[in-house]
Amino acid sequence: MSPPKIILLVIYLVLGLCAVLQGGTPLGVWSLRILLLLAVVHAIEVVVFYKLAREAGGSLPLHVLNIFLFGILHANELKEAQRG
């Protein structure tokens, strides 16, 4: 896993912990809003990059999950792999 993907997972973890542990506070509310916004943006990216994921070979569900989690980072990795 690439360093940018690890950093993103850490950010998701921190936002999730803030949303759960600080539920009623402004920090918790904004953390949840940011996570929801990221989910919407990444869902759009899944639609945009679905054809790329389908053509990449391997596990389509795994590619779709990776695009949902990492967005353009994973799409760029798929493009580089296709170039050879």
Contacts in CASP RR format, 6 or more apart in sequence:
PFRMAT RR
TARGET T0000
AUTHOR 0000-0000-0000
METHOD contacts of the structure
MODEL  1
MSPPKIILLVIYLVLGLCAVLQGGTPLGVWSLRILLLLAVVHAIEVVVFY
KLAREAGGSLPLHVLNIFLFGILHANELKEAQRG
2 73 0 8 1.000
2 77 0 8 1.000
4 70 0 8 1.000
4 73 0 8 1.000
5 69 0 8 1.000
5 70 0 8 1.000
5 73 0 8 1.000
5 74 0 8 1.000
8 69 0 8 1.000
8 70 0 8 1.000
8 73 0 8 1.000
9 69 0 8 1.000
12 35 0 8 1.000
12 38 0 8 1.000
12 69 0 8 1.000
15 31 0 8 1.000
15 32 0 8 1.000
15 34 0 8 1.000
15 35 0 8 1.000
16 31 0 8 1.000
16 32 0 8 1.000
16 35 0 8 1.000
18 27 0 8 1.000
18 28 0 8 1.000
18 31 0 8 1.000
19 28 0 8 1.000
19 31 0 8 1.000
19 32 0 8 1.000
19 35 0 8 1.000
21 28 0 8 1.000
22 28 0 8 1.000
22 31 0 8 1.000
23 29 0 8 1.000
23 32 0 8 1.000
42 67 0 8 1.000
42 68 0 8 1.000
42 69 0 8 1.000
42 71 0 8 1.000
43 68 0 8 1.000
45 67 0 8 1.000
45 68 0 8 1.000
45 71 0 8 1.000
45 72 0 8 1.000
45 75 0 8 1.000
46 53 0 8 1.000
46 64 0 8 1.000
46 67 0 8 1.000
46 68 0 8 1.000
49 67 0 8 1.000
49 71 0 8 1.000
49 75 0 8 1.000
49 78 0 8 1.000
50 64 0 8 1.000
52 75 0 8 1.000
52 78 0 8 1.000
52 79 0 8 1.000
53 60 0 8 1.000
53 63 0 8 1.000
53 64 0 8 1.000
53 67 0 8 1.000
53 78 0 8 1.000
54 60 0 8 1.000
54 63 0 8 1.000
55 82 0 8 1.000
56 63 0 8 1.000
56 78 0 8 1.000
56 81 0 8 1.000
56 82 0 8 1.000
57 63 0 8 1.000
63 74 0 8 1.000
63 78 0 8 1.000
66 74 0 8 1.000
67 74 0 8 1.000
67 75 0 8 1.000
END
